[in-house]
Amino acid sequence: MASIRVCLRARATADNTHAIIFRIVKDRKASWITLGHNVALKDWDKKLQRVKKSHPNAARLNNMIAKKLSEANDKLLELETSNTDTSSRAISKAVKIAKEGTFLKQAAIYCQQLEQAGKFNRLSADKPRIERFKEFCDKSDIHFSEITPSLLKKYQAWLRGTRTITERTVVNHLVVIRTIFNQAIAAKHVDPKYYPFGKGGIVIKFPDTLKIGLTADDIAAIEKADLTDAQAIHARNLWLFSFYFAGMRISDVMRLKWADFQNDRLFYKMGKNDKGGSLKVPVKALAILAQYRRETSKHDLVFPDLEPLESLTEALKLQSYIKVRIKVNNHHFQKVLEKAEINKKVTMHIARHSFGNIAKTKISIPTLQLLFRHTDIKTTYGYMANFINDETDNALDAVLGV
């Protein structure tokens, strides 16, 4: 008969604490698994096999130990019932979840996968979210079985109470945890029964976002603004070029090459979803292109923003530098807004919103889907819901008798 006992590893670590372990004994042969947490000898009750109340996280650690011990005993019973190998080593391997099923270990794998896939923007956004959850957990690792709906509710309250953030930001933090949890389940590092999201748990619902675009008069003011600063002129060119091509993403504008223009049409793939297609080059866009004609163009780029890079094939470096250039151009675009006397919060991305705002009564939703290159038309309907408000405006006027 095998036995599983909770104890501390005899050898102390550099900070004079000892790892909490499962010691598995079968036929006088022992194996052990570390649980990923350390405590001092003074905080350990050897007889009761639990953390003493003197430890600040005693309740959470004891809850984790109880859950993992229950899992280990379940695995042991499963092995013995099925008449499979029940040596101490086999049992240790079967309950390896106690070692691998920790959030930060899986989070490191998640970040590594993002880096390997060249998804720098997502990596740079999700890394700080992982660090905030680590901060909430007293900067220590946590087992997935400990991530309960109750804990996540406390985490949401902690986020709102320790920093000024929007509800969308809170949701984004939960989404990262959910994604990593799903990866751990797929890797069989955690039992699906501990999944804290969905029915009966935490339901993630994205709050509505408000998208505000400029008007046709605003666009005209930007076009006519009298500028002398070269950097402001360049920022305006990028913004208008994005607008002229149905709100093309600025990251895609910066990556455009002269070879993308053939027979007065622009052929390109959108970086976000890799959807391709072509668009007629508007006359106003041709005027901007004429400003950037030069004898030598590094990497065949139309706009010079990315020319300092030695190569455009290193995804992480490319996306990182694009992020820097967008920030720089956002800064210089504020000078354009001042000259155009536009007192609104406008960034490079607002060119996309502005196209949607002006197109709301002029272009059908299916056509807009093609222009925006949305994969699903539902995305287009949701996007344009921010701008199409004639029905509600007319209803309000009818009630007020305007």
NORRA-V23557 format. One record per residue. N is the residue number from 1. RES is the residue in three letters. SS is DSSP state (alpha for helix, beta for strand, coil for the rest). PSI is psi in radians with two decimals (none if undefined). Layout:
# NORRA-V23557
n->{N | N}
res->{RES | RES}
ss->{SS | SS}
psi->{PSI | PSI}
This chain:
# NORRA-V23557
n->{1 | 2 | 3 | 4 | 5 | 6 | 7 | 8 | 9 | 10 | 11 | 12 | 13 | 14 | 15 | 16 | 17 | 18 | 19 | 20 | 21 | 22 | 23 | 24 | 25 | 26 | 27 | 28 | 29 | 30 | 31 | 32 | 33 | 34 | 35 | 36 | 37 | 38 | 39 | 40 | 41 | 42 | 43 | 44 | 45 | 46 | 47 | 48 | 49 | 50 | 51 | 52 | 53 | 54 | 55 | 56 | 57 | 58 | 59 | 60 | 61 | 62 | 63 | 64 | 65 | 66 | 67 | 68 | 69 | 70 | 71 | 72 | 73 | 74 | 75 | 76 | 77 | 78 | 79 | 80 | 81 | 82 | 83 | 84 | 85 | 86 | 87 | 88 | 89 | 90 | 91 | 92 | 93 | 94 | 95 | 96 | 97 | 98 | 99 | 100 | 101 | 102 | 103 | 104 | 105 | 106 | 107 | 108 | 109 | 110 | 111 | 112 | 113 | 114 | 115 | 116 | 117 | 118 | 119 | 120 | 121 | 122 | 123 | 124 | 125 | 126 | 127 | 128 | 129 | 130 | 131 | 132 | 133 | 134 | 135 | 136 | 137 | 138 | 139 | 140 | 141 | 142 | 143 | 144 | 145 | 146 | 147 | 148 | 149 | 150 | 151 | 152 | 153 | 154 | 155 | 156 | 157 | 158 | 159 | 160 | 161 | 162 | 163 | 164 | 165 | 166 | 167 | 168 | 169 | 170 | 171 | 172 | 173 | 174 | 175 | 176 | 177 | 178 | 179 | 180 | 181 | 182 | 183 | 184 | 185 | 186 | 187 | 188 | 189 | 190 | 191 | 192 | 193 | 194 | 195 | 196 | 197 | 198 | 199 | 200 | 201 | 202 | 203 | 204 | 205 | 206 | 207 | 208 | 209 | 210 | 211 | 212 | 213 | 214 | 215 | 216 | 217 | 218 | 219 | 220 | 221 | 222 | 223 | 224 | 225 | 226 | 227 | 228 | 229 | 230 | 231 | 232 | 233 | 234 | 235 | 236 | 237 | 238 | 239 | 240 | 241 | 242 | 243 | 244 | 245 | 246 | 247 | 248 | 249 | 250 | 251 | 252 | 253 | 254 | 255 | 256 | 257 | 258 | 259 | 260 | 261 | 262 | 263 | 264 | 265 | 266 | 267 | 268 | 269 | 270 | 271 | 272 | 273 | 274 | 275 | 276 | 277 | 278 | 279 | 280 | 281 | 282 | 283 | 284 | 285 | 286 | 287 | 288 | 289 | 290 | 291 | 292 | 293 | 294 | 295 | 296 | 297 | 298 | 299 | 300 | 301 | 302 | 303 | 304 | 305 | 306 | 307 | 308 | 309 | 310 | 311 | 312 | 313 | 314 | 315 | 316 | 317 | 318 | 319 | 320 | 321 | 322 | 323 | 324 | 325 | 326 | 327 | 328 | 329 | 330 | 331 | 332 | 333 | 334 | 335 | 336 | 337 | 338 | 339 | 340 | 341 | 342 | 343 | 344 | 345 | 346 | 347 | 348 | 349 | 350 | 351 | 352 | 353 | 354 | 355 | 356 | 357 | 358 | 359 | 360 | 361 | 362 | 363 | 364 | 365 | 366 | 367 | 368 | 369 | 370 | 371 | 372 | 373 | 374 | 375 | 376 | 377 | 378 | 379 | 380 | 381 | 382 | 383 | 384 | 385 | 386 | 387 | 388 | 389 | 390 | 391 | 392 | 393 | 394 | 395 | 396 | 397 | 398 | 399 | 400 | 401 | 402}
res->{MET | ALA | SER | ILE | ARG | VAL | CYS | LEU | ARG | ALA | ARG | ALA | THR | ALA | ASP | ASN | THR | HIS | ALA | ILE | ILE | PHE | ARG | ILE | VAL | LYS | ASP | ARG | LYS | ALA | SER | TRP | ILE | THR | LEU | GLY | HIS | ASN | VAL | ALA | LEU | LYS | ASP | TRP | ASP | LYS | LYS | LEU | GLN | ARG | VAL | LYS | LYS | SER | HIS | PRO | ASN | ALA | ALA | ARG | LEU | ASN | ASN | MET | ILE | ALA | LYS | LYS | LEU | SER | GLU | ALA | ASN | ASP | LYS | LEU | LEU | GLU | LEU | GLU | THR | SER | ASN | THR | ASP | THR | SER | SER | ARG | ALA | ILE | SER | LYS | ALA | VAL | LYS | ILE | ALA | LYS | GLU | GLY | THR | PHE | LEU | LYS | GLN | ALA | ALA | ILE | TYR | CYS | GLN | GLN | LEU | GLU | GLN | ALA | GLY | LYS | PHE | ASN | ARG | LEU | SER | ALA | ASP | LYS | PRO | ARG | ILE | GLU | ARG | PHE | LYS | GLU | PHE | CYS | ASP | LYS | SER | ASP | ILE | HIS | PHE | SER | GLU | ILE | THR | PRO | SER | LEU | LEU | LYS | LYS | TYR | GLN | ALA | TRP | LEU | ARG | GLY | THR | ARG | THR | ILE | THR | GLU | ARG | THR | VAL | VAL | ASN | HIS | LEU | VAL | VAL | ILE | ARG | THR | ILE | PHE | ASN | GLN | ALA | ILE | ALA | ALA | LYS | HIS | VAL | ASP | PRO | LYS | TYR | TYR | PRO | PHE | GLY | LYS | GLY | GLY | ILE | VAL | ILE | LYS | PHE | PRO | ASP | THR | LEU | LYS | ILE | GLY | LEU | THR | ALA | ASP | ASP | ILE | ALA | ALA | ILE | GLU | LYS | ALA | ASP | LEU | THR | ASP | ALA | GLN | ALA | ILE | HIS | ALA | ARG | ASN | LEU | TRP | LEU | PHE | SER | PHE | TYR | PHE | ALA | GLY | MET | ARG | ILE | SER | ASP | VAL | MET | ARG | LEU | LYS | TRP | ALA | ASP | PHE | GLN | ASN | ASP | ARG | LEU | PHE | TYR | LYS | MET | GLY | LYS | ASN | ASP | LYS | GLY | GLY | SER | LEU | LYS | VAL | PRO | VAL | LYS | ALA | LEU | ALA | ILE | LEU | ALA | GLN | TYR | ARG | ARG | GLU | THR | SER | LYS | HIS | ASP | LEU | VAL | PHE | PRO | ASP | LEU | GLU | PRO | LEU | GLU | SER | LEU | THR | GLU | ALA | LEU | LYS | LEU | GLN | SER | TYR | ILE | LYS | VAL | ARG | ILE | LYS | VAL | ASN | ASN | HIS | HIS | PHE | GLN | LYS | VAL | LEU | GLU | LYS | ALA | GLU | ILE | ASN | LYS | LYS | VAL | THR | MET | HIS | ILE | ALA | ARG | HIS | SER | PHE | GLY | ASN | ILE | ALA | LYS | THR | LYS | ILE | SER | ILE | PRO | THR | LEU | GLN | LEU | LEU | PHE | ARG | HIS | THR | ASP | ILE | LYS | THR | THR | TYR | GLY | TYR | MET | ALA | ASN | PHE | ILE | ASN | ASP | GLU | THR | ASP | ASN | ALA | LEU | ASP | ALA | VAL | LEU | GLY | VAL}
ss->{coil | coil | beta | beta | beta | beta | beta | beta | coil | coil | coil | coil | coil | coil | coil | coil | coil | beta | beta | beta | beta | beta | beta | beta | beta | beta | coil | coil | beta | beta | beta | beta | beta | beta | beta | beta | beta | beta | beta | coil | alpha | alpha | alpha | beta | beta | coil | coil | coil | coil | beta | beta | coil | coil | coil | coil | coil | coil | alpha | alpha | alpha | alpha | alpha | alpha | alpha | alpha | alpha | alpha | alpha | alpha | alpha | alpha | alpha | alpha | alpha | alpha | alpha | alpha | alpha | alpha | alpha | alpha | coil | coil | coil | coil | coil | coil | alpha | alpha | alpha | alpha | alpha | alpha | alpha | coil | coil | alpha | alpha | alpha | alpha | coil | beta | alpha | alpha | alpha | alpha | alpha | alpha | alpha | alpha | alpha | alpha | alpha | alpha | alpha | alpha | coil | coil | coil | alpha | alpha | alpha | alpha | alpha | alpha | alpha | alpha | alpha | alpha | alpha | alpha | alpha | alpha | alpha | alpha | alpha | coil | coil | coil | coil | coil | coil | beta | alpha | alpha | alpha | coil | coil | alpha | alpha | alpha | alpha | alpha | alpha | alpha | alpha | alpha | alpha | alpha | alpha | alpha | alpha | coil | coil | coil | coil | alpha | alpha | alpha | alpha | alpha | alpha | alpha | alpha | alpha | alpha | alpha | alpha | alpha | alpha | alpha | alpha | alpha | alpha | alpha | alpha | coil | coil | coil | coil | coil | alpha | alpha | alpha | coil | coil | beta | coil | coil | coil | coil | beta | coil | coil | coil | coil | coil | coil | coil | coil | coil | coil | coil | coil | coil | alpha | alpha | alpha | alpha | alpha | alpha | alpha | alpha | alpha | coil | coil | coil | coil | coil | alpha | alpha | alpha | alpha | alpha | alpha | alpha | alpha | alpha | alpha | alpha | alpha | alpha | alpha | alpha | coil | coil | coil | coil | coil | alpha | alpha | alpha | alpha | alpha | alpha | coil | beta | alpha | alpha | alpha | beta | beta | coil | coil | beta | beta | beta | beta | beta | coil | coil | coil | coil | coil | coil | beta | beta | beta | beta | beta | coil | coil | alpha | alpha | alpha | alpha | alpha | alpha | alpha | alpha | coil | coil | coil | coil | coil | coil | coil | alpha | alpha | alpha | beta | coil | coil | alpha | alpha | alpha | coil | coil | coil | coil | coil | coil | coil | coil | alpha | alpha | alpha | alpha | alpha | alpha | alpha | alpha | alpha | alpha | alpha | alpha | alpha | alpha | alpha | alpha | alpha | alpha | alpha | alpha | alpha | alpha | alpha | alpha | alpha | coil | coil | coil | coil | coil | coil | coil | coil | coil | coil | alpha | alpha | alpha | alpha | alpha | alpha | alpha | alpha | alpha | alpha | coil | coil | coil | coil | coil | alpha | alpha | alpha | alpha | alpha | alpha | alpha | alpha | coil | coil | coil | coil | alpha | alpha | alpha | alpha | alpha | alpha | alpha | alpha | coil | coil | coil | coil | coil | alpha | alpha | alpha | alpha | alpha | alpha | alpha | alpha | alpha | alpha | alpha | coil | coil}
psi->{2.24 | 2.72 | 2.57 | 2.14 | 2.50 | 2.25 | -3.08 | 2.51 | 2.42 | -0.69 | 2.25 | 2.71 | -3.10 | -0.55 | 0.29 | 0.57 | 2.94 | 2.45 | 2.40 | 2.26 | 2.78 | 2.20 | 2.00 | 2.12 | 2.27 | 2.18 | 0.72 | 0.19 | 2.37 | 2.57 | 2.83 | 2.75 | 2.25 | 2.54 | 0.01 | 0.14 | 2.57 | 2.59 | 2.80 | 2.71 | -0.64 | -0.33 | 0.20 | 2.24 | 1.77 | -0.67 | -0.80 | -0.13 | 0.90 | 2.88 | 2.37 | 2.78 | -0.27 | -0.35 | 2.34 | -0.46 | 0.55 | -0.80 | -0.79 | -0.73 | -0.73 | -0.60 | -0.74 | -0.78 | -0.76 | -0.73 | -0.78 | -0.58 | -0.65 | -0.74 | -0.79 | -0.75 | -0.62 | -0.76 | -0.71 | -0.79 | -0.67 | -0.73 | -0.77 | -0.64 | -0.64 | 0.07 | 0.56 | 3.12 | 2.16 | 0.59 | 2.82 | -0.63 | -0.71 | -0.72 | -0.73 | -0.75 | -0.67 | -0.55 | 0.42 | -0.31 | -0.53 | -0.46 | -0.76 | -0.40 | 0.96 | 2.58 | -0.87 | -0.56 | -0.76 | -0.58 | -0.66 | -0.68 | -0.74 | -0.82 | -0.67 | -0.71 | -0.69 | -0.73 | -0.76 | -0.54 | -0.05 | 0.38 | 1.26 | -0.74 | -0.77 | -0.67 | -0.80 | -0.46 | -0.68 | -0.50 | -0.84 | -0.55 | -0.66 | -0.71 | -0.61 | -0.65 | -0.65 | -0.72 | -0.74 | -0.60 | 0.47 | 0.57 | 0.42 | 2.81 | 2.83 | 2.44 | 2.58 | -0.57 | -0.32 | -0.27 | 1.47 | 2.86 | -0.67 | -0.76 | -0.72 | -0.58 | -0.68 | -0.66 | -0.75 | -0.78 | -0.67 | -0.74 | -0.81 | -0.55 | -0.31 | -0.11 | 2.78 | 1.83 | 2.82 | 2.91 | -0.56 | -0.67 | -0.71 | -0.79 | -0.73 | -0.61 | -0.69 | -0.63 | -0.70 | -0.78 | -0.74 | -0.75 | -0.80 | -0.66 | -0.78 | -0.68 | -0.67 | -0.67 | -0.77 | -0.58 | 0.04 | 0.55 | -0.16 | 2.52 | 2.30 | -0.35 | -0.29 | 0.04 | 2.09 | 0.03 | 2.85 | -2.77 | 2.23 | -0.07 | -2.48 | 2.07 | 2.08 | 2.11 | 2.11 | 2.24 | 2.67 | 2.43 | 2.54 | 2.05 | 2.17 | 2.19 | 2.81 | 2.84 | 3.02 | -0.65 | -0.67 | -0.75 | -0.76 | -0.67 | -0.65 | -0.75 | -0.63 | -0.12 | 2.30 | 1.85 | 2.51 | -0.37 | 2.13 | -0.66 | -0.61 | -0.68 | -0.75 | -0.75 | -0.71 | -0.73 | -0.77 | -0.79 | -0.85 | -0.66 | -0.71 | -0.81 | -0.78 | -0.43 | 0.84 | 0.63 | 0.65 | 2.40 | 2.43 | -0.60 | -0.61 | -0.62 | -0.79 | -0.49 | -0.09 | 2.46 | 2.75 | -0.52 | -0.25 | -0.22 | 2.04 | 2.28 | 0.82 | 0.45 | 2.65 | 2.17 | 2.11 | 2.79 | 2.38 | 2.25 | -0.56 | -0.73 | 0.12 | 0.33 | 2.28 | 3.05 | -3.07 | 2.71 | 2.57 | 2.47 | 1.95 | 2.70 | -0.72 | -0.59 | -0.63 | -0.66 | -0.64 | -0.77 | -0.64 | -0.49 | -0.28 | 0.14 | 2.23 | 2.76 | -0.76 | 2.24 | 1.93 | 2.32 | 0.20 | 0.41 | 2.47 | -0.92 | 2.54 | 0.02 | -0.69 | 0.08 | -0.47 | -0.34 | 2.41 | -0.55 | 2.61 | 0.16 | -0.24 | 1.75 | -0.80 | -0.83 | -0.70 | -0.90 | -0.60 | -0.75 | -0.61 | -0.72 | -0.72 | -0.78 | -0.60 | -0.74 | -0.75 | -0.79 | -0.56 | -0.71 | -0.84 | -0.43 | -0.38 | -0.53 | -0.61 | -0.78 | -0.67 | -0.80 | -0.59 | -0.03 | 0.79 | 1.96 | 1.11 | 2.69 | 1.93 | 2.30 | 3.14 | -0.66 | -0.36 | -0.25 | -0.64 | -0.79 | -0.67 | -0.68 | -0.74 | -0.69 | -0.76 | -0.51 | -0.15 | -0.62 | 0.10 | -0.39 | 2.44 | 2.73 | -0.77 | -0.65 | -0.68 | -0.63 | -0.72 | -0.73 | -0.74 | -0.29 | 0.72 | 2.41 | -0.69 | 2.30 | -0.40 | -0.57 | -0.70 | -0.76 | -0.78 | -0.69 | -0.82 | -0.26 | -0.39 | -0.38 | -0.45 | 1.80 | 0.31 | -0.73 | -0.80 | -0.62 | -0.77 | -0.65 | -0.73 | -0.78 | -0.67 | -0.70 | -0.68 | -0.11 | 0.53 | none}
